[in-house]
Amino acid sequence: MNKHPYTYTILRYVHDTSTGEFANVGVVLSSPAARYASAILRPTYGRLSKMFPGFDGEHFRTVVRHLQSRFDEIADRVRQEMELGQKPVNAHEMAFAVIAPDDSSFQWSPMGSGLAADLAATAESIYERMVERYDDAQKNPSRSDEVVWKTFKKVFEEKQILSRLGTKVIAVKDDEVEFSHAWKNQQWHCMETLSFDLMQPQSIKDKAHSWLGRLTSVKDSADKFRVYFLVGEPQQEGSKRAFEQALNVLHKTPVEHEIIRENEAKHFAAEVAEKIAEHDQEPRETT
């Protein structure tokens, strides 16, 4: 899978600018090359109330909700493939467009950078590491794409078709998407595992939007192809609505596609095995 360069910055809440004491309350991540941008801001203030005497939690929550809305608007415009000059070139430019670098209670950290294939999961990982790691409450861990893939891999092995799956790059002139598991009969059948078992509802929707954008970019490929999204559902009850919204986003994908849930893995593997067997029995052209 292709890896995309990204930059990120951490939002800090500075309760008293004279002392400089702060707490991390959010992350902004930007990857213009992948047409991706995201912001995850802390929606709760329990830990901040314990840290800072006189902290106004309700005012903080109101401000953060407004900021999240502003960042979501920017992220949506980035996904809509604006001209390069209209996009934030890095995380700081995106961050400064909403909160200017001044001496207010909200400050930005120096930028970090990296490479990642799954930018939504990367944003969440940074958020968990830099913002949530100090929380007292223990939460259910998220699951990676690789963990969800194990469910499907097992049934493919049982049907003895795992060895028939290979990698496939779907490309156009200026972009490409690589699938780790694909097979071909009259067209390419490409599978992509997507874990939506993430900690933040916003990350769930961001991940779906990211794949919608990537497949929209290569929809005019010379290769005829169909995509199967092998999805892992969130364990947290509070993320169910975001998960259903993410599925609706995936259904906007402008190529042939199908969404397969984990509990459908055995039935799906049987269908794939049957189609592969039918293809093997088709008469081959002779020269």
KENU-281851 format. One record per residue (C-alpha): residue in three letters; x, y, z. Coordinates in pm, whole numbers, padded with zeros to 5 digits. Layout:
ALA:X:Y:Z
...
//
This chain:
MET:00000:00000:00000
ASN:00130:00346:-00089
LYS:00252:00567:00193
HIS:00178:00939:00191
PRO:00385:01219:00347
TYR:00206:01415:00620
THR:00267:01686:00875
TYR:00093:01736:01208
THR:00077:01979:01496
ILE:-00061:01948:01850
LEU:-00312:02195:01995
ARG:-00225:02299:02349
TYR:-00453:02462:02604
VAL:-00254:02710:02813
HIS:-00456:02791:03124
ASP:-00221:03060:03252
THR:00008:03218:02995
SER:00226:03363:03271
THR:00330:03016:03389
GLY:00316:02846:03052
GLU:00159:02530:03197
PHE:-00043:02352:02929
ALA:-00233:02036:02836
ASN:-00257:01883:02489
VAL:-00616:01897:02362
GLY:-00605:01809:01992
VAL:-00414:01724:01676
VAL:-00426:01857:01320
LEU:-00284:01643:01038
SER:-00241:01742:00675
SER:-00138:01550:00364
PRO:-00210:01759:00051
ALA:-00059:01496:-00180
ALA:-00324:01248:-00062
ARG:-00600:01512:-00059
TYR:-00640:01448:00312
ALA:-00672:01670:00618
SER:-00809:01601:00962
ALA:-00844:01751:01308
ILE:-00933:01563:01627
LEU:-01003:01789:01924
ARG:-01078:01684:02280
PRO:-01456:01706:02339
THR:-01435:01649:02717
TYR:-01273:01849:02996
GLY:-01269:01627:03305
ARG:-00890:01604:03326
LEU:-00849:01976:03258
SER:-01083:02060:03548
LYS:-00858:01858:03778
MET:-00543:02023:03645
PHE:-00648:02388:03647
PRO:-00840:02549:03936
GLY:-01112:02781:03811
PHE:-01127:02610:03472
ASP:-01452:02690:03285
GLY:-01545:02356:03132
GLU:-01861:02461:02953
HIS:-01689:02754:02783
PHE:-01405:02524:02678
ARG:-01647:02272:02529
THR:-01831:02545:02334
VAL:-01507:02682:02192
VAL:-01374:02336:02098
ARG:-01696:02244:01919
HIS:-01671:02564:01715
LEU:-01306:02494:01633
GLN:-01383:02135:01532
SER:-01652:02262:01295
ARG:-01408:02507:01135
PHE:-01145:02237:01085
ASP:-01403:01996:00943
GLU:-01497:02256:00681
ILE:-01132:02286:00573
ALA:-01092:01906:00563
ASP:-01401:01873:00344
ARG:-01267:02131:00098
VAL:-00936:01946:00078
ARG:-01114:01620:-00001
GLN:-01309:01791:-00278
GLU:-00985:01825:-00474
MET:-00942:02201:-00467
GLU:-00670:02359:-00671
LEU:-00332:02315:-00503
GLY:-00304:02685:-00428
GLN:-00621:02669:-00219
LYS:-00506:02380:-00002
PRO:-00314:02414:00324
VAL:00040:02316:00234
ASN:00108:02172:00579
ALA:-00048:02123:00921
HIS:00063:02464:01051
GLU:-00101:02648:00762
MET:-00423:02459:00826
ALA:-00398:02519:01202
PHE:-00315:02891:01170
ALA:-00614:02941:00939
VAL:-00837:02868:01239
ILE:-00627:02973:01540
ALA:-00360:03235:01474
PRO:-00023:03191:01648
ASP:-00060:03448:01926
ASP:-00058:03459:02307
SER:-00411:03321:02356
SER:-00502:03013:02560
PHE:-00472:02791:02253
GLN:-00120:02737:02118
TRP:00032:02514:01852
SER:00330:02283:01893
PRO:00618:02267:01643
MET:00529:02053:01342
GLY:00606:01684:01317
SER:00605:01478:00999
GLY:00605:01124:00869
LEU:00484:00874:00609
ALA:00167:00665:00644
ALA:-00066:00453:00434
ASP:-00366:00498:00665
LEU:-00377:00867:00747
ALA:-00698:00851:00952
ALA:-00553:00581:01178
THR:-00228:00779:01202
ALA:-00412:01093:01315
GLU:-00592:00890:01579
SER:-00270:00724:01692
ILE:-00106:01064:01740
TYR:-00415:01186:01926
GLU:-00414:00887:02158
ARG:-00040:00918:02222
MET:-00026:01294:02270
VAL:-00370:01375:02417
GLU:-00543:01074:02571
ARG:-00251:00881:02716
TYR:-00268:01075:03042
ASP:-00638:01013:03105
ASP:-00726:00803:03405
ALA:-01007:00608:03240
GLN:-00905:00293:03056
LYS:-01070:00248:02718
ASN:-01110:-00042:02484
PRO:-00817:-00047:02241
SER:-00878:00010:01873
ARG:-00810:-00262:01616
SER:-00584:-00221:01317
ASP:-00664:-00322:00960
GLU:-00426:-00616:01006
VAL:-00626:-00747:01303
VAL:-00952:-00732:01106
TRP:-00784:-00899:00807
LYS:-00711:-01206:01023
THR:-01085:-01281:01035
PHE:-01104:-01290:00655
LYS:-00766:-01456:00609
LYS:-00877:-01752:00820
VAL:-01181:-01830:00604
PHE:-00984:-01780:00283
GLU:-00733:-02034:00412
GLU:-01015:-02276:00495
LYS:-01144:-02244:00138
GLN:-00786:-02289:00008
ILE:-00799:-01971:-00198
LEU:-00558:-01748:-00007
SER:-00274:-01841:-00243
ARG:-00486:-01723:-00537
LEU:-00489:-01367:-00409
GLY:-00213:-01130:-00515
THR:-00135:-00759:-00523
LYS:-00280:-00528:-00786
VAL:-00208:-00162:-00861
ILE:-00498:00035:-01011
ALA:-00345:00335:-01182
VAL:-00424:00644:-01385
LYS:-00181:00895:-01530
ASP:-00121:01090:-01209
ASP:-00227:00854:-00929
GLU:-00248:00492:-00821
VAL:-00393:00271:-00548
GLU:-00235:-00060:-00453
PHE:-00446:-00347:-00322
SER:-00274:-00626:-00130
HIS:-00539:-00888:-00207
ALA:-00690:-00921:-00555
TRP:-00785:-01179:-00817
LYS:-00907:-01163:-01175
ASN:-01160:-01319:-01405
GLN:-01333:-01083:-01652
GLN:-01227:-00794:-01430
TRP:-01008:-00731:-01129
HIS:-01163:-00803:-00791
CYS:-00976:-00595:-00534
MET:-01016:-00633:-00159
GLU:-00935:-00367:00098
THR:-00958:-00428:00472
LEU:-01083:-00128:00667
SER:-01099:-00135:01045
PHE:-01350:00116:01174
ASP:-01290:-00003:01528
LEU:-01127:00329:01617
MET:-01139:00534:01934
GLN:-01272:00858:01786
PRO:-01594:00879:01580
GLN:-01438:01153:01368
SER:-01154:00917:01269
ILE:-01410:00663:01149
LYS:-01568:00912:00910
ASP:-01228:01050:00805
LYS:-01111:00703:00706
ALA:-01415:00649:00484
HIS:-01373:00991:00321
SER:-01007:00912:00255
TRP:-01093:00595:00062
LEU:-01373:00767:-00125
GLY:-01122:01026:-00244
ARG:-00855:00772:-00339
LEU:-01090:00556:-00545
THR:-01254:00857:-00707
SER:-00906:00956:-00825
VAL:-00846:00624:-01006
LYS:-01202:00552:-01126
ASP:-01101:00609:-01490
SER:-00826:00347:-01485
ALA:-00787:00135:-01798
ASP:-00826:-00169:-01573
LYS:-01185:-00268:-01511
PHE:-01214:-00338:-01140
ARG:-01451:-00398:-00852
VAL:-01368:-00319:-00489
TYR:-01470:-00520:-00185
PHE:-01442:-00329:00143
LEU:-01379:-00583:00421
VAL:-01487:-00381:00721
GLY:-01438:-00422:01094
GLU:-01712:-00266:01309
PRO:-01640:-00053:01618
GLN:-01674:-00216:01958
GLN:-01776:00106:02132
GLU:-02150:00168:02133
GLY:-02096:00543:02097
SER:-01925:00491:01761
LYS:-02210:00303:01592
ARG:-02364:00613:01434
ALA:-02029:00726:01292
PHE:-01979:00374:01154
GLU:-02310:00380:00968
GLN:-02222:00724:00831
ALA:-01887:00587:00716
LEU:-02061:00305:00528
ASN:-02283:00562:00356
VAL:-01969:00750:00249
LEU:-01814:00431:00107
HIS:-02132:00367:-00092
LYS:-02062:00692:-00280
THR:-01752:00530:-00432
PRO:-01789:00580:-00812
VAL:-01671:00229:-00905
GLU:-01831:-00112:-00864
HIS:-01807:-00199:-00497
GLU:-01944:-00408:-00215
ILE:-01917:-00382:00163
ILE:-01850:-00706:00350
ARG:-01879:-00713:00730
GLU:-01681:-00948:00951
ASN:-01984:-01165:01026
GLU:-02024:-01217:00650
ALA:-01666:-01338:00601
LYS:-01745:-01710:00572
HIS:-02023:-01656:00318
PHE:-01805:-01415:00119
ALA:-01513:-01661:00111
ALA:-01746:-01930:-00023
GLU:-01863:-01695:-00301
VAL:-01506:-01605:-00396
ALA:-01401:-01971:-00398
GLU:-01695:-02056:-00627
LYS:-01614:-01774:-00870
ILE:-01246:-01869:-00882
ALA:-01340:-02233:-00949
GLU:-01577:-02127:-01229
HIS:-01303:-01918:-01386
ASP:-01059:-02211:-01370
GLN:-01309:-02426:-01562
GLU:-01361:-02176:-01843
PRO:-01205:-02286:-02174
ARG:-00875:-02116:-02249
GLU:-00798:-01957:-02583
THR:-00549:-02152:-02790
THR:-00303:-02020:-03041
//
